[in-house]
Amino acid sequence: MDGNFLIMDHGSVAGTWVNYEPVTREGIRLKHGDRIHFGMMYYRFDLNQAPAESEPKVVQQK
């Protein structure tokens, strides 16, 4: 996965909205802090960056 998030609406009854703009079948790429609405529900897209992975450690087992 390339780290991008795309939200699409395929004809839902109440619609899907991002930052008060309607979402289409083509979709909208989400950014940190975007406001997402599904009908009467509201969510904020909070993209937490995972810490960088460290080098693997070699551990001797007994």
Backbone torsions as a table, in degrees:
resi	resn	phi	psi	omega
1	MET	NA	144.8	-174.7
2	ASP	-90.2	4.5	178.4
3	GLY	85.2	3.0	177.6
4	ASN	-98.5	148.5	179.0
5	PHE	-122.4	129.9	-177.6
6	LEU	-121.8	133.1	176.7
7	ILE	-115.0	136.0	-178.3
8	MET	-130.8	155.4	174.6
9	ASP	-122.9	124.5	-178.2
10	HIS	-108.4	51.1	174.6
11	GLY	86.5	31.0	178.5
12	SER	-64.7	155.0	-176.1
13	VAL	-64.0	-50.4	-176.1
14	ALA	-86.8	-14.1	-178.9
15	GLY	85.4	164.3	175.7
16	THR	-123.1	136.2	-175.0
17	TRP	-131.4	140.8	173.8
18	VAL	-126.0	121.9	-178.2
19	ASN	51.5	43.8	176.6
20	TYR	66.6	16.4	175.6
21	GLU	-113.4	136.3	-179.8
22	PRO	-67.0	142.8	178.1
23	VAL	-93.9	136.7	-179.4
24	THR	-104.3	-179.2	175.7
25	ARG	-62.5	-29.9	179.8
26	GLU	-70.4	-27.8	174.9
27	GLY	90.7	170.0	178.1
28	ILE	-132.1	134.7	176.7
29	ARG	-77.0	126.8	-177.7
30	LEU	-83.3	146.2	175.9
31	LYS	-125.0	156.9	178.4
32	HIS	-53.2	130.1	177.3
33	GLY	91.1	-4.6	178.7
34	ASP	-60.2	145.6	176.4
35	ARG	-98.2	122.3	-177.7
36	ILE	-113.2	130.0	178.5
37	HIS	-120.4	131.0	171.2
38	PHE	-120.0	103.3	-177.4
39	GLY	61.0	-119.7	-179.5
40	MET	-92.3	-2.0	-177.0
41	MET	-94.2	142.0	179.9
42	TYR	-124.5	138.4	176.5
43	TYR	-136.5	154.8	173.2
44	ARG	-112.8	130.5	179.1
45	PHE	-80.3	111.3	-176.7
46	ASP	-113.7	104.9	-176.6
47	LEU	-94.8	100.1	176.4
48	ASN	-86.6	129.3	178.8
49	GLN	-81.8	126.4	177.4
50	ALA	-71.4	145.2	177.6
51	PRO	-62.8	149.4	179.4
52	ALA	-61.4	139.0	179.5
53	GLU	-72.2	139.2	178.4
54	SER	-87.3	169.2	177.7
55	GLU	-63.3	143.6	177.6
56	PRO	-64.0	146.5	179.4
57	LYS	-104.1	141.6	175.3
58	VAL	-97.1	123.1	-178.0
59	VAL	-120.5	129.1	178.9
60	GLN	-79.5	128.6	178.1
61	GLN	-102.8	147.8	180.0
62	LYS	-95.5	NA	NA
